[in-house]
C-alpha cells in the first residue's frame, strides 16, 4: 500500500472544521484523493475485471492520481484485449500530459484498432512538442482518412515547417476532407504561426523527462 504521511492527514482533517467553506471543501477533496491513493494496490487488480464499466471507473480514478503506480496502471491497460478500453486509457493518459507517457503512446500508433490509433495521435498532440513531428509524419501513410486527418490537424497545431513537404502532395488527395485539412495546415505553416499555448505545458518545462523518449 502507498504510504500517506499521518501528519498531513491529521492537518487536513482539522481543516474539515475550518470557518471557510472553501477550505473545508478543499480538505475533503484532498482526503478523498489520499484515501484513493492509499488503496492503489486494491484498485489496480480491477483493471483485469471482466466488467468493462468497472475497468473504465478504475481508469478514471487512476488518471486523477499523479502517482507512478497509477501511471503504470493506465499504461498496463494498453494491453487490454478490448479496443474501447485501450482507447479510454490512451485518451486519459494523453490528457495527463505526463512526459513519461510519450513512449507508450507512440507504441499505440501501431494498435490494430484505428480508433485507438486516432486517439494516440490526438494524445501525442497534447504534448505540443515538435520533436514528435517525424513520428506523426510517418502516420500520413495510413489508409484511414479519419486518422490521416487527425495527423494533419495535429501537425497544424505543432506548426513545424518540416511538415510542409509532406503536406503538399495531400492537396491532390482523393478525399476532400484531407485536401481541406492540408490546405488549412499549409496556410498556417507558411504564415509562420508559433505553437499554441499548449506547447508551454509540462513537457517543455525545464528538466522535462521527454528527452530520451525518441
Secondary structure, DSSP 8 states (H G I E B T S, - for coil): -----HHHHHHHHHHTT-SSHHHHHHHHHHHHHHHHHHTHHHHHGGGG-S-HHHHHHHHHHHHT---HHHHHHHHHGGG-S-HHHHHHHHHHHHHHT-GGGHHHHHHGGG-S-HHHHHHHHHHHHTT--GGGHHHHHGGGG-S-HHHHHHHHHHHHHHT-GGGHHHHHGGGG-SSHHHHHHHHHHHHHHHHT----GGGGSGGGSTT-TTTT--
